[in-house]
Amino acid sequence: MAFSVDTTLSVLLADERAKAVLEKHFGNRANDPRINEVMHESLRSISYYPEAGITHEELLQVDEELKRL
């Protein structure tokens, strides 16, 4: 399966390799109690929420790493 920042968060977190990429860049945010509210969204759409704190540069880096999996 090909991954990118357009893949839903639930799919990314279900794959150990993709989850490791997210943890590398975003730390322990998967344990945030609000995570269930965005599991059906892509990382790109989540990045539009100011409280997500995801920069455009981070999004590009994560996308590159996910696509290499």
Backbone hydrogen bonds, N-H to C=O, Kabsch-Sander energy under -0.5 kcal/mol:
donor,donor_aa,acceptor,acceptor_aa,energy
3,F,66,L,-0.6
7,T,4,S,-1.6
9,L,41,E,-2.8
10,S,39,M,-2.3
12,L,8,T,-2.2
13,L,9,L,-2.8
14,A,10,S,-1.0
15,D,11,V,-0.7
15,D,12,L,-0.9
16,E,14,A,-0.6
19,K,15,D,-2.9
20,A,16,E,-1.9
21,V,17,R,-1.5
22,L,18,A,-2.2
23,E,19,K,-2.6
24,K,20,A,-2.2
25,H,21,V,-1.8
26,F,22,L,-3.1
27,G,23,E,-1.7
29,R,26,F,-0.9
31,N,28,N,-1.9
32,D,29,R,-1.9
35,I,32,D,-2.1
36,N,33,P,-0.5
37,E,34,R,-1.5
38,V,35,I,-1.6
39,M,36,N,-0.5
41,E,38,V,-1.8
43,L,7,T,-0.9
44,R,5,V,-2.7
46,I,42,S,-2.2
47,S,43,L,-1.9
48,Y,45,S,-1.1
49,Y,46,I,-1.8
52,A,49,Y,-1.8
53,G,49,Y,-0.7
53,G,50,P,-1.1
55,T,53,G,-0.6
59,L,55,T,-2.3
60,L,56,H,-2.1
61,Q,57,E,-2.3
62,V,58,E,-2.8
63,D,59,L,-2.3
64,E,60,L,-2.2
65,E,61,Q,-2.2
66,L,62,V,-2.9
67,K,63,D,-2.3
68,R,64,E,-0.9
69,L,66,L,-1.2
